[in-house]
Amino acid sequence: MAFDAEREITSLWRAFHGTQDDGRRFFYLWRQTALQLLGDKADPMEVALKAWENIGIDTAKSYFPRTNLSKPNWLQAIASNFVATWMMRGAKIRMEKGANDNEILLIWDRCPFPTTAKQYGASMEEDVQGCDKGLQTTVEQLALFTNKKLKIETLKAIPRGEGACVRRLWVEE
C-alpha cells in the first residue's frame, strides 16, 4: 500500500484535536470533582483560580529554558511561547507589535475554553478570570526569573462578548 501523506496528516490532525478536547474536558471534570468533594462550602471561582495559578507556575517553568535575555528579541520569544502554548490548547492566537519595542499584543481570535466552560457549568467570568490568573502567574514567575518588570493585562475577552481576547504583554521601564 502506498503512503498517503494527506491521509496521514488528516489522521494526525484529528488525533491532535481530540487530545486538545480531552485536555479541556479533563480540566473541567477535575473542577467538577473538586466542587463535589468540597460540597456546599465550595467556591467555584476560588477552585478555578487556584488551578489556573498552578497551571501558570508550571507553564512558566517550561518557558525558563527558552528565555534568553542576551538576545534583543527576548520579549518576542516569550510572546512566541504563549502563542505556541495556546495553539496547543486549541486556540487561534497571534501576536502583533505593540506601541513600542517593550510591548507585544497577544490576540486570541478563537478560543475553545469558553465553549467547554459552558458545557461544564462554569461562568464566563470564571473563564476570563481563570485565564487571566494563569497568564498573570506565568508572567510573574518569568519576571522573577528574568529580574524584569514584566506585565500582562487583558484589554478584551471573548467570554465578555468582545469578539477576541486581547492581552498586552510589556516590560515596565
N, C-alpha and C positions, 0 to 999 in steps of 0.2 A: 504494500500500500504506500503510495506516495505521500510525502509530508505536505500537509496543507497548512501553510503559515496563517492564513486568515482564520481558519477554523481553530487553530491552537490559540491564537491571540484572543478570539472571541470567548473561548472556554476559560482562559486565564482571567479575562476581564470580568466575566460573570462571577467567577470564584472570588475575585478581589472585592467586588461589590457585596457579595454575600458575607465576606469577612467584615467589611465595614458595618453592615447591618447588624451582624452578631455583636460587634463591639458596643454599638449604641444600645441594643436591647439588653446586653449584659449589664451596662451601667444602670439602666432604669429598673431592671429586675433586682439588682443589688439594692438600689434605693428603696424599692417597694419592700424588700425583705427587712431592711433596717427599720423602716417605719412600722412594719408589723411587729417586730421584736420589741421596739420601744413603746408600742401601744399608744395610749391617749396622751402621754407626755411628749410624744414625738413632734418636732417642728420640722416639716419637710424642707424649709429653706435652710435651716441650720445643718441638717444632714447633707443636703446638696452642696452647700458652701464648703463644708469640711472635706467632702470628697473631692471637689474641684481644687481645693487648696493642696491636697496631697498629689493630685494629678499635676498641678503646676510645679511642685517641688521636683517630682520625678522627671517632668519634661525638661526643666532647667538642667538637671544632671546630664541629660542626653545631649544638651547643647554645649556644655563646658568644653569638651574636647575639640569642638569645631569653632570655638570663639578665639580668634587670634587678633589681639589688639595692635599688633605690629603692622597689620595691613590697614591701609587708609579706608577701605570699604567695610570695616568690621560691623558697622551698624546694618548695612545692607545684608551682610552674611547672616546676622541674627534674624532679620526680617525674612530672609530666604528660608531659614529653619522653620519659622512659624508657617510660612506658605506650605512647605513640604509636609509638616505635621498635620495641618488641617486638610490638605488634599488627601492624606492617608486616612483621615477620619471621614472623608466623603464630601467635603466642601469644595465649592468652586471659588477659589481665592486667588487674588493677585496683589501685587504691591505697586505703588506709584511713588515718585519722588514727592517729598513734602515741600514746604515753603523755603527750606534751606537744606544744607548738607547734613544737618543734625536731626532731620525729621523724615520719616517714611510713613506713608499711609498704607494700611493693610485693609483690603476691601474684599469682603465675602459677598459675592454676587448670589450665591446659593449656599445654604447650609441645611443639612438634613436633621440637625438636632431639634429644632422646634417641632417638626412633624413627629419625631419619636417621643418627645416630651409630652405632646398632646395625647398620643396613643397610650401613655402610661400615667396620665392624670396629673402631670406636673404643670404648673402655671407657666405662662410665657415670661413673667417677671423672674421666676426661679431660673428659667433657662438663660435669660440675659445676665442675671447676677452671677449665676454659676460660671458661665463662660468668662465673664469679667474677672471673677475671683481666680480662675485658673490662669488667665493671661497675666493678671497683676502679680500673682505669686511667682510665675515664671520670670517675669521682668525683675521683681525684687531680688530673686536669687541671682540672676545674671548681674544685677547692679552690685551686689555684694562681691561676686566673683571677679568682676572687672574693675571694681572701685570707681565706677562711673555713675552719674546721676541719671540712670535710665528710667524712663517713664512710659506709661501707656494709658490712653483714655479712650472711651467709647464715644463716638460722635453720632452714630446712627446704629439701629439694631433691627434686624428682620422681624424678631418676635414683637416688636413695638409697631409693626406695620410700616416701617420706613424704607422698605424695598431692598436694602443692603445693610450689612454690618460694616461700619467704617470705624477703624481704630487708628489712632495717631500714636506712633512709636517715635520717641525722641530722646535726645540727650540734653539735659538741662545744663546750661553753662554756668 
